[in-house]
Amino acid sequence: MPTKVMISLVRVSFHKYAKEVKMSQIKKLQELVTQGVIPDIDERLDEIFEEIAGNKEASEDAKEEIEELREFKDDLKDLLEDIKNGEITEEEAKEIIDDILEAQNGEDEEL
């Protein structure tokens, strides 16, 4: 195989690999949000609604938490839309992942 062809194949392979690596953080963020954070929010909302159903009344704290969780979930849906539209960079995805993991670790320590 001529050297120029080999070099071209290496370049194509490298670019495909680089693109996959670049997408990996964005893909990881998307999976973290869709398979972890949003289901956790939904689970917590269900818990709050069960508490309200049991008490027949919602406390101000419960109302506030519901509102905050719904707003956060809306923000996450916007983030997923940004990912879908290619508007999130690799660096932004990494920063958001780090923020989510840090917040989750903080919650674990509080328990």
C-alpha positions as CSV (number, residue, x, y, z in Angstrom):
1,M,0.0,0.0,0.0
2,P,1.5,3.4,-1.0
3,T,2.5,5.6,1.9
4,K,0.1,8.4,1.0
5,V,-2.8,6.0,1.1
6,M,-1.7,4.7,4.5
7,I,-1.3,8.2,5.9
8,S,-4.8,9.1,4.6
9,L,-6.2,6.0,6.3
10,V,-4.5,6.9,9.5
11,R,-5.8,10.4,9.3
12,V,-9.4,9.2,8.7
13,S,-9.1,6.7,11.6
14,F,-7.7,9.4,13.9
15,H,-10.5,11.8,13.0
16,K,-13.2,9.2,13.6
17,Y,-11.5,8.3,16.9
18,A,-11.2,12.0,17.9
19,K,-14.9,12.5,17.1
20,E,-15.9,9.5,19.2
21,V,-13.8,10.7,22.1
22,K,-15.2,14.2,21.8
23,M,-18.7,12.8,21.8
24,S,-18.0,10.6,24.8
25,Q,-18.4,13.3,27.4
26,I,-21.5,14.7,25.8
27,K,-22.9,11.2,25.5
28,K,-22.0,10.5,29.1
29,L,-23.8,13.7,30.2
30,Q,-26.9,12.8,28.2
31,E,-27.0,9.4,29.8
32,L,-26.4,10.7,33.3
33,V,-29.3,13.2,32.9
34,T,-31.7,10.8,31.2
35,Q,-30.9,7.6,33.2
36,G,-29.9,9.1,36.5
37,V,-30.9,12.6,37.4
38,I,-34.4,12.9,35.8
39,P,-35.5,9.5,37.2
40,D,-34.3,10.6,40.6
41,I,-36.3,13.8,40.3
42,D,-39.4,11.9,39.3
43,E,-38.9,9.5,42.2
44,R,-38.6,12.4,44.7
45,L,-41.7,14.1,43.2
46,D,-43.6,10.8,43.7
47,E,-42.5,10.6,47.3
48,I,-43.6,14.2,48.0
49,F,-47.0,13.6,46.3
50,E,-47.4,10.4,48.4
51,E,-46.7,12.4,51.6
52,I,-49.2,15.0,50.5
53,A,-51.8,12.4,49.8
54,G,-51.2,10.9,53.3
55,N,-51.5,14.3,55.0
56,K,-54.3,15.5,52.8
57,E,-52.4,18.8,52.6
58,A,-49.2,20.2,51.2
59,S,-46.8,22.0,53.5
60,E,-45.1,25.2,52.2
61,D,-41.8,23.2,52.2
62,A,-43.3,20.5,50.1
63,K,-44.8,23.1,47.6
64,E,-41.4,24.8,47.4
65,E,-39.6,21.6,46.8
66,I,-42.0,20.6,44.1
67,E,-41.5,23.9,42.4
68,E,-37.7,23.7,42.6
69,L,-37.7,20.1,41.3
70,R,-40.0,21.0,38.4
71,E,-37.8,24.0,37.4
72,F,-34.7,21.8,37.7
73,K,-36.3,19.1,35.5
74,D,-37.2,21.8,32.9
75,D,-33.6,23.0,32.9
76,L,-32.4,19.5,32.3
77,K,-34.9,19.1,29.4
78,D,-33.4,22.3,28.0
79,L,-29.9,20.9,28.4
80,L,-30.9,17.7,26.6
81,E,-32.3,19.8,23.8
82,D,-29.0,21.7,23.6
83,I,-27.2,18.4,23.4
84,K,-29.5,17.3,20.6
85,N,-28.9,20.5,18.7
86,G,-25.1,20.2,19.1
87,E,-24.9,23.4,21.3
88,I,-22.9,21.8,24.1
89,T,-19.1,21.6,23.9
90,E,-17.0,18.8,25.2
91,E,-15.7,21.1,28.0
92,E,-19.1,22.3,29.0
93,A,-20.3,18.7,29.2
94,K,-17.4,17.7,31.4
95,E,-18.0,20.7,33.7
96,I,-21.7,19.8,34.0
97,I,-20.9,16.2,34.7
98,D,-18.5,17.3,37.4
99,D,-21.1,19.6,38.9
100,I,-23.8,16.8,38.9
101,L,-21.4,14.3,40.5
102,E,-20.3,16.8,43.1
103,A,-23.9,17.6,44.0
104,Q,-24.7,13.9,44.2
105,N,-21.8,13.3,46.5
106,G,-22.9,16.2,48.7
107,E,-26.3,14.6,49.0
108,D,-24.9,11.3,49.9
109,E,-22.8,12.9,52.7
110,E,-25.9,14.6,54.1
111,L,-27.7,11.3,54.4
